[in-house]
Amino acid sequence: MMPSLLHHHRLKLTALFLAANLGLLLHLAVGDLKAVAEWVWLDIVGEGGSTVLALVWLGLILKSRPAGRVTNLLAIGLSCVFFSWWIDLLDEFIRLPDAITWDHWLESAPMPVGLLFLTYGIYHWHHEQLAISQQMEKRERLFREHRLFDKLTPLGGADYLRKQLELSLQQSAREQQPLSLLVVDINAFDGINQRFGHGEGDRVLQAVTQLLLLNLRQQDLLCRLAGDRFVVLLPNTGETLATQLAGELAESLRHLAHKSRQHGERIQLSATAATVMALQETPENLLQRLNLALAKAKRPLALSA
C-alpha cells in the first residue's frame, strides 16, 4: 500500500528533485566551493538536519495519504520549506559573489509561502480527521447496538427496545407529541413448533417479521420482545390510530399464506394485538401496561379454549 501511494505522487517528488538540483547548479555556476576550513559545522548540522527532516516529513505524508487537496497543500508547504533550507545549506559550502542577490530570495521567500500552505493544509487535515472520528463513532455505536439485535430476525431485541423507548419518551415529552406502543402476539405458536419443528417455527417468525415490516410506516420501529411476541413503537401516534394499526397487522397475519418447507402445507396463523398510549412514565411501566393490555385482549381466547 505504501509504495503504491508514493508512486501516485511521483510528479511532486520529480518536481522537487529538479528544483533542488537547479538551485545547486545555479550556485555552482556563479559561486566557488569553500575550503573545509571555512565550514561552520554547527550551521551545517542545524541547517542540514532541518533539510533532511523536511524531506522525511514530506516522504511520510506522501507515503501515507492518497492524492487530494489536503495532500497537495501539505506537499507544497513542505516542499517550499525543504527548498528554503536546502538553499540555506548550500551557502555553507558555496561562496557567492556579493553582487548576487537572488540567493537571498531563493532562501527566504519559499519559507513563509510554505508555512502558509502548511497551515492551510493542516487546518483542512484537522477537519478531515474530525469527519473520520465521527464516522468511527458511528461505526462503534452501530457495533454496540448490533449486539442488542435479535439473532433470528433483523430486529432489535428487548434491550434495544427499552433503549429506544426511553429516547422516544423523552422526545415525545419535549415535542408534546403522542407516543403509542403496539404488541402483536402469535396465537398457539407452541403448536407450530410441536407439529412442524423448531426450524419451521423460526422460518414462520422470519416471515411474520417481513410481513409486519411491510405493513408499518417508515417512522415506526418494530422489535422482537421475546419468542413470538413483537412490539411496535409508534411515534406521533394517538390511541385511535394505534388501535387501527393493530387491527390491520392482526388481519394481515391471518391472511399470511406461509407454506411449510417439508410438505408445502399452509400454516394458518392468527395473532392478538393490543395497544397503549404513553403517559409520563418509565419504559418499564409502559411495557408493563402493554403486557396487561395484551393479557386482557387474550382473555376471550383463553375462555373459548
C-alpha positions as CSV (number, residue, x, y, z in Angstrom):
1,M,0.0,0.0,0.0
2,M,2.7,2.5,1.0
3,P,4.8,2.1,-2.2
4,S,1.7,2.4,-4.4
5,L,0.7,5.7,-2.7
6,L,4.2,7.1,-3.1
7,H,4.0,6.1,-6.7
8,H,0.9,8.3,-7.2
9,H,3.0,11.3,-6.0
10,R,6.0,10.8,-8.3
11,L,5.3,14.0,-10.2
12,K,5.6,16.0,-6.9
13,L,8.9,14.3,-6.0
14,T,10.3,14.8,-9.5
15,A,9.4,18.5,-9.5
16,L,11.1,18.9,-6.0
17,F,14.2,16.9,-7.2
18,L,14.5,19.2,-10.3
19,A,14.1,22.4,-8.3
20,A,16.7,21.3,-5.7
21,N,19.2,20.4,-8.4
22,L,18.5,23.6,-10.3
23,G,19.4,25.5,-7.1
24,L,22.6,23.6,-6.8
25,L,23.6,24.1,-10.4
26,L,22.9,27.9,-10.1
27,H,25.2,28.1,-7.0
28,L,27.9,26.1,-8.7
29,A,27.6,28.2,-11.9
30,V,28.2,31.5,-10.2
31,G,29.9,30.6,-6.9
32,D,33.1,29.0,-5.6
33,L,33.4,26.0,-3.3
34,K,34.5,26.9,0.2
35,A,37.5,25.2,1.8
36,V,36.8,22.7,4.5
37,A,38.4,25.0,7.0
38,E,35.7,27.6,6.2
39,W,32.8,25.2,7.0
40,V,30.8,26.1,10.1
41,W,29.8,22.7,11.4
42,L,27.1,24.0,13.8
43,D,25.3,25.7,10.9
44,I,25.8,22.7,8.7
45,V,24.3,20.3,11.2
46,G,21.4,22.6,12.1
47,E,20.5,23.5,8.5
48,G,21.3,20.1,7.1
49,G,19.3,18.4,9.8
50,S,16.3,20.7,9.2
51,T,16.5,20.0,5.4
52,V,16.6,16.2,6.0
53,L,13.7,16.4,8.4
54,A,11.6,18.4,6.0
55,L,12.3,15.7,3.3
56,V,11.4,12.9,5.8
57,W,8.1,14.6,6.7
58,L,7.3,15.0,3.0
59,G,8.0,11.4,2.4
60,L,5.8,10.3,5.3
61,I,2.9,12.4,4.1
62,L,3.2,11.1,0.5
63,K,3.5,7.5,1.6
64,S,0.5,7.6,4.0
65,R,-2.0,9.7,2.2
66,P,-3.8,9.4,-1.1
67,A,-3.8,12.2,-3.7
68,G,-6.1,15.1,-2.9
69,R,-6.4,18.7,-1.9
70,V,-5.1,18.2,1.6
71,T,-2.2,16.1,0.5
72,N,-1.3,18.7,-2.2
73,L,-1.4,21.6,0.3
74,L,0.9,19.7,2.8
75,A,3.2,18.6,0.0
76,I,3.6,22.1,-1.5
77,G,4.2,23.6,2.0
78,L,6.8,21.0,3.0
79,S,8.5,21.3,-0.5
80,C,8.8,25.1,0.0
81,V,10.2,24.6,3.5
82,F,12.7,22.0,2.2
83,F,13.8,24.2,-0.7
84,S,14.4,27.2,1.6
85,W,16.5,25.1,4.0
86,W,18.3,23.5,1.1
87,I,19.3,26.8,-0.4
88,D,20.4,28.0,3.0
89,L,22.5,24.8,3.4
90,L,24.2,25.4,0.0
91,D,25.5,28.7,1.3
92,E,27.6,26.8,3.8
93,F,29.5,25.1,1.0
94,I,29.4,27.6,-1.9
95,R,30.5,31.2,-1.7
96,L,28.6,33.5,-4.0
97,P,29.7,36.9,-5.2
98,D,28.4,39.9,-3.2
99,A,26.7,41.2,-6.3
100,I,24.4,38.2,-6.3
101,T,21.1,38.8,-4.6
102,W,18.8,36.2,-6.0
103,D,20.1,33.6,-3.5
104,H,18.5,35.6,-0.7
105,W,15.2,35.5,-2.4
106,L,15.5,31.7,-3.0
107,E,16.5,31.2,0.6
108,S,13.9,33.5,2.3
109,A,10.8,33.7,0.0
110,P,9.8,30.0,-0.1
111,M,9.7,29.7,3.7
112,P,6.7,31.9,4.6
113,V,4.9,30.6,1.5
114,G,5.5,27.1,2.5
115,L,4.3,27.8,6.1
116,L,1.1,29.3,4.8
117,F,0.4,26.2,2.6
118,L,1.3,24.0,5.6
119,T,-1.1,25.9,7.9
120,Y,-3.9,25.8,5.4
121,G,-3.3,22.1,4.8
122,I,-3.2,21.2,8.5
123,Y,-6.4,23.2,9.0
124,H,-8.2,21.1,6.4
125,W,-6.4,17.9,7.7
126,H,-7.9,18.7,11.1
127,H,-11.4,18.9,9.7
128,E,-10.7,15.7,7.8
129,Q,-9.8,13.9,11.0
130,L,-12.9,15.2,12.7
131,A,-15.0,13.7,10.0
132,I,-13.2,10.4,10.2
133,S,-13.6,10.4,14.0
134,Q,-17.4,11.0,13.6
135,Q,-17.6,8.1,11.2
136,M,-15.6,5.9,13.6
137,E,-18.0,6.9,16.4
138,K,-21.0,5.9,14.2
139,R,-19.4,2.6,13.4
140,E,-18.6,1.9,17.1
141,R,-22.2,2.9,18.1
142,L,-23.6,0.6,15.4
143,F,-21.4,-2.2,16.6
144,R,-22.6,-1.7,20.2
145,E,-26.2,-1.6,19.1
146,H,-25.7,-4.6,16.8
147,R,-25.2,-6.8,19.9
148,L,-28.7,-5.7,21.0
149,F,-30.3,-7.1,17.9
150,D,-32.2,-10.4,17.7
151,K,-30.2,-13.3,16.3
152,L,-33.1,-14.8,14.3
153,T,-34.7,-11.7,12.8
154,P,-33.2,-8.4,11.7
155,L,-35.0,-6.6,14.6
156,G,-33.9,-5.1,17.8
157,G,-34.4,-7.2,20.9
158,A,-35.9,-6.4,24.3
159,D,-32.8,-4.3,25.4
160,Y,-32.8,-2.3,22.2
161,L,-36.5,-1.7,22.5
162,R,-36.1,-0.3,26.1
163,K,-33.2,1.9,25.0
164,Q,-35.2,3.3,22.0
165,L,-38.3,3.6,24.1
166,E,-36.5,5.8,26.7
167,L,-35.3,8.1,23.9
168,S,-38.8,8.2,22.4
169,L,-40.4,9.1,25.7
170,Q,-38.1,12.0,26.2
171,Q,-38.7,13.2,22.6
172,S,-42.4,12.8,23.0
173,A,-42.4,14.9,26.2
174,R,-40.1,17.5,24.7
175,E,-42.2,17.9,21.5
176,Q,-45.6,17.4,23.2
177,Q,-46.5,14.7,20.7
178,P,-48.3,11.4,21.4
179,L,-46.5,8.1,21.6
180,S,-48.0,4.7,21.5
181,L,-46.9,1.1,21.8
182,L,-48.4,-1.9,19.9
183,V,-47.8,-5.5,20.7
184,V,-48.5,-8.5,18.4
185,D,-48.5,-12.0,19.8
186,I,-48.9,-15.0,17.6
187,N,-51.6,-17.4,19.0
188,A,-50.7,-21.0,19.7
189,F,-47.2,-20.7,18.4
190,D,-46.0,-23.6,20.5
191,G,-48.3,-25.8,18.5
192,I,-46.5,-24.8,15.3
193,N,-43.2,-25.8,16.9
194,Q,-44.5,-29.1,18.1
195,R,-46.2,-30.0,14.8
196,F,-43.6,-28.7,12.2
197,G,-40.4,-28.4,14.3
198,H,-38.5,-25.5,15.6
199,G,-36.8,-24.9,12.3
200,E,-40.1,-24.3,10.6
201,G,-41.1,-22.2,13.6
202,D,-38.1,-20.0,13.1
203,R,-39.0,-19.6,9.4
204,V,-42.5,-18.6,10.4
205,L,-41.1,-15.9,12.7
206,Q,-38.9,-14.6,9.9
207,A,-41.9,-14.5,7.5
208,V,-44.0,-12.7,10.2
209,T,-41.2,-10.1,10.6
210,Q,-41.1,-9.3,6.9
211,L,-44.9,-9.0,6.8
212,L,-45.1,-6.7,9.8
213,L,-42.3,-4.5,8.3
214,L,-44.2,-4.2,5.0
215,N,-47.4,-3.1,6.9
216,L,-45.7,-0.5,9.1
217,R,-45.0,3.2,8.4
218,Q,-41.5,4.5,7.8
219,Q,-41.3,6.1,11.3
220,D,-42.4,3.0,13.2
221,L,-39.9,0.8,15.0
222,L,-40.5,-3.0,15.1
223,C,-38.7,-5.0,17.7
224,R,-38.9,-8.7,18.8
225,L,-39.7,-8.6,22.5
226,A,-39.5,-12.3,23.2
227,G,-40.3,-15.6,21.4
228,D,-43.4,-15.0,19.2
229,R,-44.1,-11.5,20.6
230,F,-43.4,-8.3,18.6
231,V,-43.6,-4.8,19.8
232,V,-44.0,-1.7,17.6
233,L,-43.0,1.8,18.8
234,L,-45.4,4.3,17.2
235,P,-44.1,7.9,17.4
236,N,-46.6,10.8,16.9
237,T,-49.5,8.3,17.1
238,G,-52.5,8.5,19.4
239,E,-54.7,5.7,20.8
240,T,-57.2,5.7,17.9
241,L,-54.7,5.3,15.1
242,A,-52.7,2.8,17.1
243,T,-55.8,0.6,17.6
244,Q,-56.4,0.8,13.8
245,L,-52.9,-0.2,13.0
246,A,-53.1,-3.1,15.5
247,G,-56.2,-4.4,13.7
248,E,-54.5,-4.1,10.3
249,L,-51.5,-6.1,11.5
250,A,-53.5,-8.8,13.1
251,E,-55.6,-9.1,9.9
252,S,-52.5,-9.3,7.6
253,L,-51.1,-12.2,9.7
254,R,-54.5,-14.0,9.4
255,H,-54.1,-13.9,5.6
256,L,-50.4,-14.9,5.5
257,A,-50.1,-18.0,3.3
258,H,-46.9,-19.4,4.7
259,K,-46.1,-22.9,3.4
260,S,-44.1,-25.4,5.4
261,R,-40.8,-26.4,3.8
262,Q,-41.3,-30.1,4.3
263,H,-44.7,-30.8,2.9
264,G,-45.8,-27.4,1.5
265,E,-48.9,-27.2,3.5
266,R,-50.2,-23.8,4.7
267,I,-49.6,-22.9,8.3
268,Q,-52.6,-21.0,9.4
269,L,-51.7,-18.0,11.7
270,S,-53.6,-15.8,14.0
271,A,-52.4,-13.1,16.3
272,T,-53.7,-11.0,19.2
273,A,-52.8,-7.3,19.2
274,A,-53.1,-4.7,21.9
275,T,-52.0,-1.0,22.3
276,V,-51.3,1.5,25.0
277,M,-50.6,5.2,24.7
278,A,-47.6,6.5,26.7
279,L,-48.1,8.7,29.7
280,Q,-45.4,10.4,31.8
281,E,-43.9,7.1,33.0
282,T,-40.8,5.0,32.7
283,P,-40.2,2.5,29.9
284,E,-40.7,-0.4,32.3
285,N,-44.1,0.9,33.5
286,L,-45.2,1.4,29.9
287,L,-44.1,-2.1,28.9
288,Q,-45.9,-3.5,32.0
289,R,-49.1,-1.8,31.0
290,L,-48.7,-3.1,27.4
291,N,-48.4,-6.7,28.8
292,L,-51.5,-6.2,30.9
293,A,-53.4,-4.9,27.8
294,L,-52.3,-8.0,25.9
295,A,-53.3,-10.3,28.6
296,K,-56.8,-8.6,28.7
297,A,-57.0,-9.0,24.9
298,K,-56.1,-12.7,25.0
299,R,-58.6,-13.5,27.8
300,P,-61.6,-14.3,25.5
301,L,-59.3,-16.7,23.6
302,A,-58.5,-18.5,26.8
303,L,-62.1,-18.7,27.8
304,S,-63.2,-20.1,24.5
305,A,-60.4,-22.7,24.6
